[in-house]
Every structure is written in structure tokens, then in C-alpha cells.
Amino acid sequence: MAMAVGARPIKAPGWSGGARTDLALVDCDVHQTVAAPEEYLTLTRAHEGETWFDAGAWTEDLAGSYLAVGRVDDAVRTISNTTRSGCAEDTEMPCELAEKLTRSGHEPHARPLWQQARAGYPGDVWIYVQAGIGYGDIGDHAEALELLTTGLELALRTGDLESALEQLRPSHASCLSALGRPSGEIQERAAQGKQGETGER
């Protein structure tokens, strides 16, 4: 990952200066890849508020490095702590990691990240889109249906300001079909809402 504009070279264990740019580069070995971002993240938190540090970006790198060496708990902890500290401005980091974990057989580790995102941003309909589709893709249609139903209700209640119905409605219908359930009233409301967006009659 590129350094932030105006960044100073970092002198820390596990880092080596680039020959042409004199910027810090991470060793390709996965264990070194964990050690170096950990050191950088520690420095970032010590210099919170200084613009040449980018805690959010390096948190993502560190979480990815943890996943590469099988340290799933540490990846979750890193993202959770950064989100709680306010370094993450939205749900992107916890939701991206949660989706990766959901799809890679680590759903129990993903669940608290989904919950944290929902608690922090209860009005963000895309959390329900992303989580619902993820659970549907791994065959957990009951969990997916619950999430997508909540997402549909939120989108309809707020006038679908984020234009999420286009993804929510078919995904919700697929879950209903997989579970052998009828479409129901919310699908009719979603269809009407979609027609209203496109001007259909």
C-alpha cells in the first residue's frame, strides 16, 4: 500500500528503505508483513492527529497480514479496535473483513463485526445488503433473509435514498424461494417502491 502524501520514512524493525523512493517497504515474508505494520500502527496511534499518518489504511493492511498467517482473532481485534477508536469513518473496514470471514468459513468471527457495524451505523442500508448477500452465497438463507428483510424495511422507510432496492429485492426473493416461502407483503411494497423510482406505471 502506498504511503500517505508527505509521509516520512519509517525507521522501525521489519522495515527497509526503498532504493529509489526511500519509503518504507514491507518484507514479502508473511510473518515480517505482520511485524512491520504492527510497528507502524503503534506509531500511528502514538501520533494521532498528525496528518502524515494514516491509521485506517494501515489497519486494513495489518488485518490482512493477520489473515495471511491464520491469526483470525487478531484480525478481528485490530479492525474492531480501530473502528471503536474513531479512525474508521464508516462501515467499510468491519464490513469488508466480515464478508471475507463469512465467505472463507469463519462466520462466527464475522458475526461480531456485522453487529458492530449495525450498532455504529443503524441507518446504513448497505450493511444489510452486503451481509445478506454474503450469507445467502454461503447457503445460510435464513440468516440472509432476516438481514435482507431488515434492509428492505429500512430502504422503504427512508425512501430508498441509497438506491439499494435494486439489489435488496432480488436477493430477498431468492432467499424466500430457497426457503420455500411466499413473496409476502414486503416484496409487493419493494416492487412498488422500485416502480416509483423508475417512473413505471
Sequence and secondary structure as in RCSB ss.txt:
>XXXX:A:sequence
MAMAVGARPIKAPGWSGGARTDLALVDCDVHQTVAAPEEYLTLTRAHEGETWFDAGAWTEDLAGSYLAVGRVDDA
VRTISNTTRSGCAEDTEMPCELAEKLTRSGHEPHARPLWQQARAGYPGDVWIYVQAGIGYGDIGDHAEALELLTT
GLELALRTGDLESALEQLRPSHASCLSALGRPSGEIQERAAQGKQGETGER
>XXXX:A:secstr
    TT      TTEEE TTT  EEE SSHHHHHHHHHHHHHHHHHTTT TT  HHHHHHHHHHHHHHTT HHHH
HHHHHHHHHHT   SSHHHHHHHHHHHHTT HHHHHHHHHHHHHH TT HHHHHHHHHHHHHTT HHHHHHHHHH
HHHHHHHTT TT  HHHHHHHHHHHHHHHT   HHHHHHHHHHHHHHHT  
